Amino acid sequence: MKKIFTLLLGCIMALLLVSCSAPAGDTKQWDCSVKAAEAVVYSDQKIVSEKGTLSFQNRNDFDMVVYLKAEGQQERTAQIPAGGVAALHQVNSGTEYTVGCTAQVAPGTQILCVVYDGETTDVYTK
């Protein structure tokens, strides 16, 4: 009986520890994927950061450039290598941003970009 109680207590403790870690689902994210064109293509997503940093994940096998713009502010850019991540710091919390993407690919090629609220360093793996 003592072994069963110890095992049960150990399982409960393990579950409590796992529940204390922040799962990826707690981070806001937006799919800002677009189809390539001759110029920058902007996503329809409206991005609002709560953390003051936005991370951009390049889910492609080619390099891309992301553009972050908000009304009345200078547009910011980040170059991201294939499968890489870039973060833009000092993003105004509560400001609505639009994300644009471009890459040296044929027009109509899907450019996959996911934006996360906060700083993440996870590179994309298929």
N, CA, C and O atoms as a DFTB+ gen file, in Angstrom:
504 C
 N C O
     1  1       0.819      -1.189       0.000
     2  2       0.000       0.000       0.000
     3  2       0.866       1.258       0.000
     4  3       0.555       2.243      -0.669
     5  1       1.953       1.205       0.760
     6  2       2.854       2.348       0.843
     7  2       3.498       2.639      -0.525
     8  3       3.689       3.801      -0.884
     9  1       3.830       1.588      -1.285
    10  2       4.427       1.760      -2.612
    11  2       3.431       2.404      -3.573
    12  3       3.811       3.268      -4.363
    13  1       2.180       2.001      -3.519
    14  2       1.143       2.571      -4.394
    15  2       0.946       4.048      -4.081
    16  3       0.839       4.876      -4.987
    17  1       0.898       4.375      -2.773
    18  2       0.747       5.768      -2.365
    19  2       1.929       6.607      -2.848
    20  3       1.737       7.709      -3.362
    21  1       3.148       6.095      -2.689
    22  2       4.347       6.805      -3.138
    23  2       4.330       7.002      -4.654
    24  3       4.671       8.075      -5.150
    25  1       3.934       5.965      -5.381
    26  2       3.854       6.064      -6.835
    27  2       2.801       7.083      -7.256
    28  3       3.035       7.885      -8.160
    29  1       1.649       7.052      -6.606
    30  2       0.577       7.998      -6.908
    31  2       1.009       9.429      -6.606
    32  3       0.753      10.337      -7.396
    33  1       1.656       9.628      -5.475
    34  2       2.153      10.944      -5.098
    35  2       3.207      11.432      -6.099
    36  3       3.220      12.609      -6.460
    37  1       4.085      10.537      -6.546
    38  2       5.089      10.889      -7.553
    39  2       4.457      11.309      -8.863
    40  3       4.911      12.266      -9.491
    41  1       3.408      10.604      -9.288
    42  2       2.706      10.967     -10.530
    43  2       2.045      12.331     -10.414
    44  3       2.097      13.130     -11.349
    45  1       1.430      12.599      -9.283
    46  2       0.782      13.903      -9.069
    47  2       1.821      15.017      -9.094
    48  3       1.592      16.062      -9.702
    49  1       2.951      14.807      -8.447
    50  2       4.015      15.823      -8.446
    51  2       4.539      16.071      -9.857
    52  3       4.783      17.218     -10.232
    53  1       4.711      15.020     -10.633
    54  2       5.184      15.178     -12.015
    55  2       4.177      15.975     -12.839
    56  3       4.563      16.845     -13.620
    57  1       2.894      15.684     -12.669
    58  2       1.862      16.423     -13.396
    59  2       1.845      17.894     -12.997
    60  3       1.649      18.763     -13.847
    61  1       2.045      18.179     -11.728
    62  2       2.093      19.564     -11.274
    63  2       3.272      20.312     -11.878
    64  3       3.132      21.465     -12.286
    65  1       4.421      19.674     -11.940
    66  2       5.596      20.306     -12.541
    67  2       5.385      20.581     -14.023
    68  3       5.770      21.640     -14.517
    69  1       4.782      19.646     -14.731
    70  2       4.532      19.825     -16.156
    71  2       3.543      20.965     -16.378
    72  3       3.700      21.747     -17.316
    73  1       2.532      21.065     -15.529
    74  2       1.519      22.108     -15.712
    75  2       2.062      23.488     -15.390
    76  3       1.478      24.483     -15.822
    77  1       3.158      23.586     -14.648
    78  2       3.743      24.890     -14.321
    79  2       4.525      25.483     -15.480
    80  3       4.696      26.701     -15.540
    81  1       4.997      24.670     -16.389
    82  2       5.735      25.200     -17.530
    83  2       4.752      25.812     -18.507
    84  3       3.629      25.328     -18.644
    85  1       5.161      26.870     -19.187
    86  2       4.287      27.579     -20.123
    87  2       4.280      26.863     -21.461
    88  3       5.301      26.856     -22.150
    89  1       3.174      26.266     -21.850
    90  2       3.114      25.615     -23.154
    91  2       3.103      26.634     -24.278
    92  3       2.762      27.798     -24.070
    93  1       3.481      26.185     -25.481
    94  2       3.540      27.083     -26.640
    95  2       2.181      27.690     -26.943
    96  3       2.115      28.770     -27.531
    97  1       1.101      27.035     -26.561
    98  2      -0.232      27.539     -26.844
    99  2      -0.565      28.823     -26.098
   100  3      -1.533      29.499     -26.445
   101  1       0.235      29.182     -25.057
   102  2      -0.020      30.407     -24.302
   103  2       0.451      31.649     -25.043
   104  3       0.039      32.755     -24.694
   105  1       1.289      31.506     -26.039
   106  2       1.815      32.634     -26.782
   107  2       0.893      32.952     -27.949
   108  3       0.502      32.069     -28.713
   109  1       0.555      34.232     -28.070
   110  2      -0.253      34.645     -29.216
   111  2       0.562      34.451     -30.480
   112  3       1.767      34.702     -30.503
   113  1      -0.107      34.005     -31.525
   114  2       0.577      33.866     -32.808
   115  2      -0.396      34.172     -33.930
   116  3      -1.607      33.996     -33.795
   117  1       0.163      34.636     -35.047
   118  2      -0.613      34.976     -36.226
   119  2       0.043      34.364     -37.448
   120  3       1.267      34.397     -37.577
   121  1      -0.748      33.810     -38.339
   122  2      -0.248      33.295     -39.617
   123  2      -0.302      34.441     -40.608
   124  3      -1.385      34.873     -41.002
   125  1       0.841      34.927     -41.005
   126  2       0.933      36.059     -41.925
   127  2       1.465      35.611     -43.287
   128  3       2.140      36.380     -43.972
   129  1       1.169      34.390     -43.674
   130  2       1.622      33.861     -44.961
   131  2       0.933      34.590     -46.107
   132  3      -0.236      34.962     -46.009
   133  1       1.676      34.789     -47.195
   134  2       1.162      35.487     -48.386
   135  2       1.680      34.785     -49.638
   136  3       2.550      33.918     -49.555
   137  1       1.153      35.156     -50.773
   138  2       1.670      34.676     -52.065
   139  2       2.605      35.744     -52.613
   140  3       2.263      36.926     -52.622
   141  1       3.770      35.337     -53.066
   142  2       4.781      36.263     -53.568
   143  2       4.285      37.018     -54.791
   144  3       3.503      36.502     -55.590
   145  1       4.760      38.249     -54.916
   146  2       4.448      39.100     -56.068
   147  2       5.717      39.886     -56.404
   148  3       6.782      39.635     -55.841
   149  1       5.591      40.821     -57.310
   150  2       6.742      41.636     -57.723
   151  2       7.173      42.609     -56.631
   152  3       8.299      43.107     -56.661
   153  1       6.289      42.889     -55.660
   154  2       6.583      43.831     -54.582
   155  2       6.243      43.175     -53.248
   156  3       5.886      41.997     -53.200
   157  1       6.355      43.937     -52.177
   158  2       6.001      43.444     -50.852
   159  2       4.501      43.168     -50.818
   160  3       3.703      43.977     -51.293
   161  1       4.126      42.030     -50.258
   162  2       2.714      41.675     -50.108
   163  2       2.398      41.690     -48.620
   164  3       3.083      41.049     -47.824
   165  1       1.346      42.435     -48.248
   166  2       0.966      42.561     -46.844
   167  2      -0.153      41.597     -46.488
   168  3      -1.096      41.409     -47.257
   169  1      -0.041      40.999     -45.335
   170  2      -1.043      40.069     -44.818
   171  2      -2.277      40.843     -44.361
   172  3      -2.198      42.035     -44.062
   173  1      -3.407      40.160     -44.310
   174  2      -4.645      40.757     -43.803
   175  2      -4.695      40.731     -42.276
   176  3      -5.585      41.338     -41.682
   177  1      -3.765      40.045     -41.640
   178  2      -3.757      39.932     -40.177
   179  2      -3.412      41.272     -39.536
   180  3      -2.557      42.008     -40.027
   181  1      -4.082      41.572     -38.445
   182  2      -3.766      42.749     -37.635
   183  2      -3.062      42.253     -36.381
   184  3      -3.629      41.483     -35.605
   185  1      -1.832      42.693     -36.185
   186  2      -0.986      42.226     -35.093
   187  2      -0.978      43.276     -33.989
   188  3      -0.719      44.450     -34.250
   189  1      -1.259      42.861     -32.766
   190  2      -1.180      43.743     -31.607
   191  2      -0.352      43.040     -30.541
   192  3      -0.764      42.012     -30.003
   193  1       0.807      43.592     -30.241
   194  2       1.705      42.976     -29.261
   195  2       1.331      43.413     -27.854
   196  3       1.002      44.574     -27.610
   197  1       1.388      42.468     -26.945
   198  2       1.214      42.777     -25.529
   199  2       2.566      42.796     -24.819
   200  3       2.701      43.379     -23.743
   201  1       3.567      42.151     -25.429
   202  2       4.868      41.986     -24.770
   203  2       5.936      42.970     -25.231
   204  3       6.990      43.062     -24.602
   205  1       5.691      43.712     -26.314
   206  2       6.665      44.686     -26.777
   207  2       7.741      44.135     -27.686
   208  3       8.645      44.867     -28.091
   209  1       7.659      42.847     -28.015
   210  2       8.584      42.197     -28.944
   211  2       7.783      41.270     -29.835
   212  3       6.923      40.531     -29.355
   213  1       8.060      41.303     -31.133
   214  2       7.428      40.377     -32.072
   215  2       8.508      39.523     -32.714
   216  3       9.543      40.034     -33.143
   217  1       8.264      38.226     -32.777
   218  2       9.187      37.292     -33.419
   219  2       8.563      36.777     -34.703
   220  3       7.365      36.500     -34.750
   221  1       9.367      36.649     -35.733
   222  2       8.910      36.215     -37.048
   223  2       9.621      34.918     -37.399
   224  3      10.850      34.846     -37.361
   225  1       8.854      33.904     -37.739
   226  2       9.412      32.596     -38.083
   227  2       9.261      32.358     -39.577
   228  3       8.150      32.363     -40.107
   229  1      10.388      32.150     -40.254
   230  2      10.411      31.866     -41.686
   231  2      10.240      30.359     -41.860
   232  3      11.138      29.587     -41.526
   233  1       9.092      29.945     -42.380
   234  2       8.812      28.515     -42.555
   235  2       9.050      28.071     -44.000
   236  3       8.343      27.205     -44.515
   237  1      10.026      28.655     -44.631
   238  2      10.334      28.366     -46.033
   239  2      11.740      27.807     -46.167
   240  3      12.535      27.852     -45.228
   241  1      12.035      27.279     -47.347
   242  2      13.393      26.825     -47.634
   243  2      14.145      27.880     -48.445
   244  3      15.092      27.562     -49.164
   245  1      13.717      29.130     -48.322
   246  2      14.385      30.268     -48.960
   247  2      14.358      31.454     -47.994
   248  3      13.529      31.518     -47.086
   249  1      15.294      32.399     -48.213
   250  2      15.366      33.601     -47.386
   251  2      14.183      34.513     -47.679
   252  3      13.620      34.483     -48.773
   253  1      13.813      35.319     -46.697
   254  2      12.722      36.263     -46.883
   255  2      13.002      37.540     -46.095
   256  3      13.884      37.579     -45.237
   257  1      12.237      38.576     -46.403
   258  2      12.294      39.824     -45.659
   259  2      10.882      40.114     -45.170
   260  3       9.919      40.019     -45.931
   261  1      10.766      40.473     -43.876
   262  2       9.469      40.878     -43.347
   263  2       9.475      42.381     -43.118
   264  3      10.508      42.982     -42.823
   265  1       8.302      42.967     -43.261
   266  2       8.102      44.398     -43.095
   267  2       7.016      44.582     -42.042
   268  3       5.951      43.971     -42.132
   269  1       7.280      45.412     -41.057
   270  2       6.313      45.684     -40.001
   271  2       5.960      47.159     -40.073
   272  3       6.827      48.023     -39.948
   273  1       4.657      47.441     -40.279
   274  2       4.270      48.842     -40.374
   275  2       3.047      49.119     -39.517
   276  3       2.197      48.255     -39.303
   277  1       2.988      50.355     -39.035
   278  2       1.853      50.852     -38.266
   279  2       1.634      52.300     -38.684
   280  3       2.571      53.007     -39.054
   281  1       0.411      52.713     -38.617
   282  2       0.075      54.078     -39.020
   283  2       0.866      55.086     -38.190
   284  3       0.906      55.001     -36.963
   285  1       1.491      56.034     -38.874
   286  2       2.242      57.088     -38.220
   287  2       3.621      56.686     -37.736
   288  3       4.281      57.475     -37.060
   289  1       4.075      55.494     -38.055
   290  2       5.400      55.039     -37.627
   291  2       6.228      54.630     -38.838
   292  3       5.695      54.257     -39.883
   293  1       7.544      54.710     -38.669
   294  2       8.439      54.280     -39.733
   295  2       8.394      52.755     -39.843
   296  3       8.412      52.049     -38.834
   297  1       8.335      52.261     -41.073
   298  2       8.299      50.821     -41.311
   299  2       9.628      50.193     -40.887
   300  3      10.693      50.768     -41.108
   301  1       9.555      49.016     -40.280
   302  2      10.744      48.290     -39.846
   303  2      10.853      47.010     -40.664
   304  3       9.841      46.459     -41.097
   305  1      12.075      46.537     -40.875
   306  2      12.287      45.323     -41.659
   307  2      13.225      44.374     -40.914
   308  3      13.991      44.776     -40.039
   309  1      13.133      43.107     -41.295
   310  2      14.051      42.094     -40.771
   311  2      14.278      41.066     -41.870
   312  3      13.324      40.580     -42.476
   313  1      15.537      40.737     -42.127
   314  2      15.870      39.680     -43.073
   315  2      15.983      38.380     -42.295
   316  3      16.636      38.320     -41.253
   317  1      15.333      37.327     -42.820
   318  2      15.314      36.046     -42.107
   319  2      15.783      34.947     -43.051
   320  3      15.203      34.762     -44.121
   321  1      16.824      34.218     -42.667
   322  2      17.281      33.107     -43.511
   323  2      16.259      31.972     -43.521
   324  3      15.375      31.915     -42.666
   325  1      16.384      31.094     -44.469
   326  2      15.484      29.941     -44.590
   327  2      15.384      29.203     -43.261
   328  3      16.401      28.828     -42.677
   329  1      14.160      28.995     -42.785
   330  2      13.933      28.281     -41.541
   331  2      14.301      29.044     -40.284
   332  3      14.222      28.493     -39.186
   333  1      14.700      30.296     -40.418
   334  2      15.174      31.072     -39.273
   335  2      14.103      31.897     -38.586
   336  3      12.933      31.885     -38.967
   337  1      14.542      32.617     -37.560
   338  2      13.679      33.465     -36.760
   339  2      14.359      34.809     -36.568
   340  3      15.580      34.882     -36.430
   341  1      13.557      35.884     -36.559
   342  2      14.068      37.209     -36.242
   343  2      13.095      37.869     -35.277
   344  3      11.890      37.627     -35.346
   345  1      13.611      38.702     -34.379
   346  2      12.762      39.405     -33.423
   347  2      12.944      40.907     -33.599
   348  3      14.057      41.396     -33.796
   349  1      11.836      41.624     -33.524
   350  2      11.873      43.083     -33.517
   351  2      11.468      43.524     -32.117
   352  3      10.357      43.251     -31.663
   353  1      12.378      44.205     -31.444
   354  2      12.159      44.672     -30.079
   355  2      11.593      46.083     -30.104
   356  3      11.536      46.716     -31.158
   357  1      11.183      46.565     -28.966
   358  2      10.641      47.911     -28.793
   359  2       9.456      48.160     -29.713
   360  3       9.328      49.231     -30.307
   361  1       8.600      47.166     -29.823
   362  2       7.341      47.300     -30.550
   363  2       6.353      47.902     -29.563
   364  3       6.295      47.475     -28.410
   365  1       5.581      48.880     -29.997
   366  2       4.632      49.528     -29.101
   367  2       3.492      48.582     -28.729
   368  3       2.785      48.081     -29.603
   369  1       3.321      48.344     -27.449
   370  2       2.217      47.511     -26.978
   371  2       0.901      48.218     -27.280
   372  3       0.775      49.427     -27.083
   373  1      -0.064      47.466     -27.751
   374  2      -1.385      48.013     -28.039
   375  2      -1.519      48.673     -29.399
   376  3      -2.618      49.081     -29.773
   377  1      -0.431      48.790     -30.149
   378  2      -0.476      49.376     -31.489
   379  2      -0.787      48.293     -32.512
   380  3      -0.259      47.183     -32.432
   381  1      -1.639      48.617     -33.468
   382  2      -2.000      47.646     -34.506
   383  2      -0.977      47.707     -35.643
   384  3      -0.755      48.759     -36.242
   385  1      -0.369      46.570     -35.921
   386  2       0.647      46.454     -36.962
   387  2       0.147      45.564     -38.099
   388  3      -0.729      44.718     -37.920
   389  1       0.727      45.785     -39.258
   390  2       0.504      44.932     -40.424
   391  2       1.861      44.385     -40.847
   392  3       2.865      45.096     -40.809
   393  1       1.885      43.107     -41.253
   394  2       3.128      42.443     -41.634
   395  2       3.130      42.196     -43.141
   396  3       2.150      41.708     -43.704
   397  1       4.244      42.539     -43.780
   398  2       4.431      42.265     -45.196
   399  2       5.610      41.329     -45.387
   400  3       6.506      41.264     -44.545
   401  1       5.605      40.609     -46.492
   402  2       6.695      39.662     -46.785
   403  2       7.109      39.795     -48.237
   404  3       6.304      40.128     -49.107
   405  1       8.369      39.529     -48.476
   406  2       8.888      39.440     -49.836
   407  2      10.048      38.453     -49.845
   408  3      10.706      38.230     -48.828
   409  1      10.283      37.868     -51.015
   410  2      11.388      36.915     -51.177
   411  2      11.748      36.864     -52.653
   412  3      10.939      37.226     -53.507
   413  1      12.938      36.423     -52.948
   414  2      13.408      36.275     -54.319
   415  2      12.915      34.931     -54.857
   416  3      13.692      33.992     -55.027
   417  1      11.619      34.859     -55.121
   418  2      10.995      33.640     -55.638
   419  2      10.027      34.038     -56.758
   420  3       9.732      35.218     -56.948
   421  1       9.546      33.049     -57.485
   422  2       8.601      33.311     -58.569
   423  2       7.282      33.846     -58.016
   424  3       6.821      33.398     -56.966
   425  1       6.671      34.808     -58.724
   426  2       5.363      35.298     -58.292
   427  2       4.376      34.147     -58.136
   428  3       4.354      33.218     -58.943
   429  1       3.562      34.224     -57.088
   430  2       2.593      33.174     -56.809
   431  2       3.093      32.118     -55.841
   432  3       2.309      31.295     -55.368
   433  1       4.398      32.126     -55.535
   434  2       4.959      31.183     -54.568
   435  2       4.463      31.535     -53.167
   436  3       4.458      32.705     -52.785
   437  1       4.050      30.539     -52.413
   438  2       3.586      30.765     -51.043
   439  2       4.773      31.114     -50.150
   440  3       5.765      30.385     -50.124
   441  1       4.677      32.226     -49.417
   442  2       5.683      32.628     -48.433
   443  2       5.061      32.389     -47.066
   444  3       4.097      33.055     -46.686
   445  1       5.616      31.439     -46.334
   446  2       5.060      31.060     -45.037
   447  2       5.756      31.820     -43.919
   448  3       6.967      31.699     -43.730
   449  1       4.974      32.612     -43.173
   450  2       5.503      33.422     -42.082
   451  2       4.534      33.368     -40.910
   452  3       3.340      33.620     -41.068
   453  1       5.062      33.035     -39.722
   454  2       4.260      33.041     -38.505
   455  2       4.870      34.061     -37.557
   456  3       6.087      34.109     -37.374
   457  1       4.003      34.881     -36.953
   458  2       4.437      35.932     -36.040
   459  2       4.009      35.537     -34.625
   460  3       2.884      35.091     -34.403
   461  1       4.928      35.710     -33.677
   462  2       4.664      35.393     -32.275
   463  2       4.805      36.657     -31.442
   464  3       5.684      37.482     -31.693
   465  1       3.935      36.803     -30.451
   466  2       4.045      37.910     -29.505
   467  2       5.050      37.507     -28.438
   468  3       4.788      36.608     -27.639
   469  1       6.185      38.163     -28.424
   470  2       7.254      37.835     -27.500
   471  2       8.478      37.362     -28.256
   472  3       8.470      37.253     -29.483
   473  1       9.520      37.085     -27.512
   474  2      10.768      36.669     -28.153
   475  2      10.875      35.162     -28.110
   476  3      10.814      34.552     -27.043
   477  1      11.035      34.570     -29.270
   478  2      11.219      33.129     -29.372
   479  2      12.450      32.888     -30.241
   480  3      12.724      33.655     -31.164
   481  1      13.177      31.841     -29.949
   482  2      14.364      31.541     -30.743
   483  2      14.224      30.196     -31.451
   484  3      15.199      29.660     -31.977
   485  1      13.015      29.659     -31.461
   486  2      12.806      28.377     -32.100
   487  2      12.888      28.496     -33.623
   488  3      12.100      29.211     -34.242
   489  1      13.833      27.800     -34.208
   490  2      13.914      27.773     -35.668
   491  2      12.883      26.779     -36.169
   492  3      12.464      25.881     -35.439
   493  1      12.483      26.944     -37.409
   494  2      11.447      26.080     -37.965
   495  2      12.051      24.783     -38.471
   496  3      13.043      24.798     -39.200
   497  1      11.466      23.680     -38.094
   498  2      11.846      22.380     -38.638
   499  2      10.584      21.704     -39.114
   500  3       9.547      21.742     -38.452
   501  1      10.689      21.084     -40.276
   502  2       9.511      20.431     -40.876
   503  2       9.141      19.191     -40.142
   504  3       8.177      18.519     -40.511
